Structures are given as structure tokens and as C-alpha cells.
Amino acid sequence: MDAIKRFFGFGIMVSIAAFSASCGGDTVPKPEAYLRLDYNEANYMLYNKDCAFDFAVNDRVVVEDKGNCNLTLRYPNMKASVYLTYKPVNGNIEKLLRDAQKLTYEHVIKADGIQEQPFAIPEKKLYGMFYQVGGDAATNAQFYVTDSTNHFVTGSLYFYVKPNYDSLMPAASYVKNDMRTLMESIRWK
């Protein structure tokens, strides 16, 4: 029995010694890691087709014409698209404005907040609103632009991934800048 006690006692001491020796050594802190997303500086070119309006578009964007001046601006490297819809104004400006606002506020369920930024360049007959949608909503940004008498354009940004605001924020910021440039550069025909 004494031999068994000595064996277990010796085993416990060896275990404690091995455990203590393995915890020695210098601790090396892990470096902080940040996601690095570099997007090339945007170069804009004029998109001038058989539509009721022209605008500046990022030269890295693939423009798909869906007919009737409805366009999809695809960002293949970001898995994102901006959908542009054109509607002529025929005395229905109030309905078009309501529809554009309704589309934005349908995302309020998932959004943390919606920031409205009025937009106007009277000398170019450009009036509208830019919406930034915070949180995990399906769209991060929307806008409408009109001359209030003949033309009405809406735009919506969508990503082809599950909405995660923190992960999408760098790409969304890049595309939002393109959307603002598009709004500012519209020329009615």
C-alpha cells in the first residue's frame, strides 16, 4: 500500500512539475488585425445612350440596359448593384414621390435608422433626396432625382450577400459616393 501511495504521490509531483514548466516562457501578444479593403479611386465617364438623361458613371461599373431607360449598374468585385429606374412625369409627381419614399421606408423594420439628405441643384433642374439606411437592411442607400415636370429617376443599392452592416460598410461607402456623383451629374435631355 505504501508503494501505491508513493507511486501516485510521485505521479502527482511529476504532473505539477511538467505543468509548471510548460507555463514558463515569454508571452507574445497577437498583433491587431484589421480587414483591409482597398478600392481603386473612381474614374468617371459619361454614360450617354438613348435615354432621357445622361450621367457620370464609374468606369469599373458594368452597365446593363434593361430597356426604357432602366439600368443596372453592376459592381462585380463587390457583389453589388445599383438599380436605376426612369419614369416620365405626366402630372403624377406626387405619386412618384410617394412611391420612392415608400420603397425606402419599407426597410425600416431591419434598419437602425434612415437618414434623409435633401438634394437640389436648381440651375441644372435637379431636385431629389438621398437616403442612407443604417443597419442590416436589404439596401444601404436609395435616392430619387427629378426635374419635377418631365423626368423622375430612382436608384437603389443592393448587395448579393446576407446584410451585415459592419462588413458591408466600406463597400457601401464607396458605392454611395458613386451614387452621389451620379445624382449630381445627371443632365436631362
C-alpha positions as CSV (number, residue, x, y, z in Angstrom):
1,M,0.0,0.0,0.0
2,D,2.9,2.3,0.8
3,A,4.3,1.6,-2.7
4,I,1.0,2.6,-4.3
5,K,0.9,5.9,-2.3
6,R,4.5,6.7,-3.2
7,F,3.7,5.9,-6.9
8,F,0.6,8.2,-7.0
9,G,2.5,10.9,-5.0
10,F,5.4,10.7,-7.4
11,G,3.0,10.9,-10.4
12,I,1.2,14.0,-9.0
13,M,4.6,15.7,-8.4
14,V,5.8,15.0,-11.9
15,S,2.5,16.3,-13.3
16,I,2.7,19.5,-11.3
17,A,6.4,20.0,-12.4
18,A,5.5,19.4,-16.1
19,F,2.6,21.8,-15.9
20,S,4.7,24.5,-14.2
21,A,7.5,24.2,-16.7
22,S,5.2,24.4,-19.7
23,C,3.7,27.8,-18.5
24,G,7.1,29.5,-18.3
25,G,8.3,31.4,-21.4
26,D,7.6,34.9,-22.7
27,T,4.1,35.8,-23.8
28,V,4.0,37.3,-27.2
29,P,0.9,39.5,-27.9
30,K,-1.0,38.8,-31.0
31,P,-0.9,41.8,-33.4
32,E,-4.2,43.6,-34.0
33,A,-5.8,42.6,-37.3
34,Y,-7.9,44.8,-39.4
35,L,-9.7,44.0,-42.6
36,R,-8.1,45.9,-45.4
37,L,-10.3,46.7,-48.3
38,D,-8.7,48.9,-50.9
39,Y,-10.9,50.2,-53.7
40,N,-9.3,52.0,-56.6
41,E,-10.0,55.7,-57.0
42,A,-13.1,56.2,-59.1
43,N,-12.7,57.4,-62.6
44,Y,-15.9,58.7,-64.1
45,M,-17.1,58.6,-67.7
46,L,-20.2,60.0,-69.3
47,Y,-23.0,57.4,-69.9
48,N,-24.7,58.8,-72.9
49,K,-27.2,56.4,-74.6
50,D,-30.7,56.7,-76.0
51,C,-32.3,57.7,-72.7
52,A,-33.9,60.9,-71.3
53,F,-30.8,61.6,-69.2
54,D,-27.0,61.3,-69.2
55,F,-24.9,60.8,-66.1
56,A,-21.3,60.1,-64.9
57,V,-20.6,56.5,-64.1
58,N,-17.6,54.8,-62.5
59,D,-15.5,53.2,-65.3
60,R,-15.3,50.0,-63.3
61,V,-19.1,49.6,-63.3
62,V,-20.8,47.2,-65.8
63,V,-23.9,49.0,-67.1
64,E,-26.8,46.7,-68.2
65,D,-29.6,48.4,-70.2
66,K,-32.9,46.8,-69.2
67,G,-34.9,48.9,-71.7
68,N,-37.0,52.1,-71.2
69,C,-34.0,53.8,-69.6
70,N,-34.0,51.3,-66.7
71,L,-30.4,50.4,-65.9
72,T,-28.4,48.1,-63.6
73,L,-25.0,49.3,-62.6
74,R,-23.1,46.2,-61.5
75,Y,-20.1,46.2,-59.2
76,P,-18.8,42.7,-59.9
77,N,-15.9,42.8,-57.4
78,M,-18.2,43.9,-54.6
79,K,-21.2,41.7,-55.4
80,A,-23.3,44.8,-55.6
81,S,-25.7,46.6,-58.0
82,V,-27.4,49.9,-58.2
83,Y,-30.8,49.6,-59.9
84,L,-31.9,52.8,-61.8
85,T,-35.5,53.2,-62.8
86,Y,-36.7,56.0,-65.1
87,K,-40.3,57.2,-65.2
88,P,-41.7,60.2,-67.2
89,V,-43.6,62.7,-65.2
90,N,-47.1,63.1,-66.6
91,G,-48.8,65.1,-63.8
92,N,-48.1,62.3,-61.4
93,I,-45.1,63.7,-59.5
94,E,-46.8,63.3,-56.1
95,K,-47.4,59.6,-56.7
96,L,-43.8,59.1,-57.9
97,L,-42.5,60.8,-54.8
98,R,-44.8,58.8,-52.5
99,D,-43.7,55.5,-54.2
100,A,-40.0,56.4,-53.9
101,Q,-40.4,57.2,-50.2
102,K,-42.5,54.1,-49.6
103,L,-39.8,51.9,-51.1
104,T,-37.2,53.4,-48.7
105,Y,-39.3,53.1,-45.6
106,E,-40.2,49.5,-46.3
107,H,-36.7,48.8,-44.9
108,V,-37.4,50.4,-41.6
109,I,-38.1,47.0,-39.9
110,K,-34.4,45.9,-40.3
111,A,-32.9,49.4,-40.4
112,D,-31.2,51.1,-37.4
113,G,-32.1,54.4,-38.9
114,I,-32.8,56.2,-42.2
115,Q,-31.0,59.5,-42.8
116,E,-32.6,61.8,-45.4
117,Q,-30.3,64.2,-47.3
118,P,-32.2,66.7,-49.5
119,F,-30.6,67.4,-52.8
120,A,-31.0,70.4,-55.1
121,I,-29.1,72.0,-58.0
122,P,-31.7,74.4,-59.3
123,E,-29.6,75.7,-62.3
124,K,-29.5,72.1,-63.6
125,K,-33.1,71.4,-62.6
126,L,-32.1,68.6,-60.3
127,Y,-34.1,68.0,-57.1
128,G,-34.2,64.9,-55.0
129,M,-33.4,63.0,-51.9
130,F,-30.6,60.7,-50.9
131,Y,-31.4,58.1,-48.2
132,Q,-28.8,56.3,-46.1
133,V,-30.2,53.2,-44.5
134,G,-28.3,52.0,-41.4
135,G,-28.3,48.5,-40.0
136,D,-28.8,45.2,-41.6
137,A,-31.4,46.3,-44.2
138,A,-31.5,44.8,-47.7
139,T,-30.4,48.2,-49.2
140,N,-27.9,50.6,-47.8
141,A,-28.7,53.6,-49.9
142,Q,-31.5,54.9,-52.2
143,F,-32.2,58.1,-54.0
144,Y,-34.5,59.9,-56.4
145,V,-33.8,62.8,-58.7
146,T,-36.4,64.8,-60.7
147,D,-36.8,68.0,-62.6
148,S,-40.4,67.9,-61.2
149,T,-42.0,68.4,-64.6
150,N,-40.8,65.7,-67.1
151,H,-38.3,63.2,-65.6
152,F,-38.0,61.1,-62.5
153,V,-35.1,58.7,-61.7
154,T,-34.8,56.4,-58.7
155,G,-31.8,54.4,-57.6
156,S,-31.3,51.6,-55.0
157,L,-28.1,49.8,-53.9
158,Y,-28.3,46.1,-53.2
159,F,-25.6,43.6,-52.2
160,Y,-25.8,39.9,-53.2
161,V,-24.9,38.7,-49.7
162,K,-26.7,38.5,-46.4
163,P,-27.0,42.0,-45.0
164,N,-24.3,42.7,-42.3
165,Y,-23.8,46.4,-42.0
166,D,-20.4,46.3,-40.4
167,S,-18.9,44.1,-43.1
168,L,-20.6,45.9,-45.9
169,M,-19.8,49.5,-44.7
170,P,-16.5,50.0,-46.7
171,A,-18.1,48.8,-50.0
172,A,-21.3,50.6,-49.3
173,S,-19.5,53.9,-48.7
174,Y,-17.6,53.5,-52.0
175,V,-20.8,52.9,-53.9
176,K,-22.7,55.7,-52.1
177,N,-20.0,58.2,-53.3
178,D,-20.7,56.9,-56.9
179,M,-24.4,57.3,-56.4
180,R,-23.9,60.9,-55.2
181,T,-21.7,61.6,-58.3
182,L,-24.4,60.1,-60.5
183,M,-27.1,62.3,-59.0
184,E,-25.0,65.5,-59.3
185,S,-24.0,64.8,-62.9
186,I,-27.5,64.0,-64.4
187,R,-28.3,66.0,-67.5
188,W,-31.9,65.9,-68.7
189,K,-32.4,65.7,-72.5
